Amino acid sequence: MTLPRPPKTYSRFVARFPQLSQAWDLIHQAGAQGPLDERTARLVKLAVAIGALREGAVHSSVRKAVAMGITADEIDQVVALAASTLGMPSTVAAWTWCQDVLAEKDGGNKAG
């Protein structure tokens, strides 16, 4: 899988703090070890980002999911699964964060 290019802010941050970048890479490698396939792991990471209400992490996770061929319907289901735990306002917020990225993919046809 070819990952999407990270945002410029992220690139500047890791250039400024290379040891944090190295630590982040090690965390990523450790988390990738285990029985989950890459697709399932990406959906779990999206769910965690949604549950933690981390807008930037949701954007990043959706960009990576789209690059892997995960569909908008699959992403929407992850959001819907979060609703019973997060409640409606937080779920709608998370859905709009997903739509931010999906709209970029579709040339700006943003829902909402």
N, C-alpha and C positions, 0 to 999 in steps of 0.2 A: 504494500500500500504506500502510495506517495502522500505524505502528510501535507496539508495546506501550510502555506508560509505563515509563521507566527506574526502577530502584530508588531509594528515597529517599536512600540513601547516595551514589549517583552524583550525584543532583541537588544534594545539599549540597556534595559535592566540587567540582563545576563552579561553583557559586555562590561558593565560597571561592577558587577558582583560575580566574578567567575567561579568562586568557590561555592556560592549558593547554586549556581547553575550545575556544577558537578554534583552537589548533594542532591539536587532535584533529579538528575539523571539516575543516580543510584536508587533513589526512592522509586522511580518509574520502573527500573529493572527488577527490583525486588517485588513490586506489586504484580509484575507480568508473569512471575513464576507461579505455576499452579495449573489446575485442570481446565480453567475457563478458556474458551477460544477467544480470539481477538474481538470478534463481533459482540459476543456476550459481555466481555469485559468493558467494551466501549459503552454499551447500553447501561451497565451497572454504574460506570463513572458518570454518565449523564444523570442517572437517577440520584446519585450522591450529590452532585452539583446542584440539582434542583432542590433536594431536601435541605441542603445547607444554605439555600437562597443566595448562591454566589453567581451573580449575573455574568461576570467575565468567564468563569469556569463553564457555565452553561453555553455561552457563545462558543468557546473553544471546543467543547465536547460535541456540539452540534456540527461545527465545521469539520471536525475529524470524522464524525459519523457519516456525514454526507460524502466525504472523500472515500469512505469505505463502501459506499453503496447502500447505506441504511436509508430507508425511505422516510418521507415526511409523515406518513401514516404510522410508522413504527415509533418515530420520535413523539408524535402526538399521544400514542398509547402510553409511553413512559410518563408523560405529563399527567395523563388521566389517572394512572395508577397512583400518583402522588397525592391526588386530591383528597382522599379520605384521611390522610395524615396531616397534610399542610393546611387544609381549609381552602375555601374558594378564593379569597383575595390573593394569597400567595401562589396558588396554582395558576390563576390568570396571569399574574406577573411572570411566572416561569414560562408559561406558554408564549407570552409576548417576546421574551428573550429568545426562545427558539425561533419564533417567526422572524425576528430581526435577521438571523442568519439565513433562514430558508428563503426570505425575500431577496437577499443578495444573490442567491443561487438562481432564483427565478427572474432576475432582472428587475427587481424592485416591486413586484406584485405582492406587497405586504398585506397580510390579513389584519383586520381590526380597524 
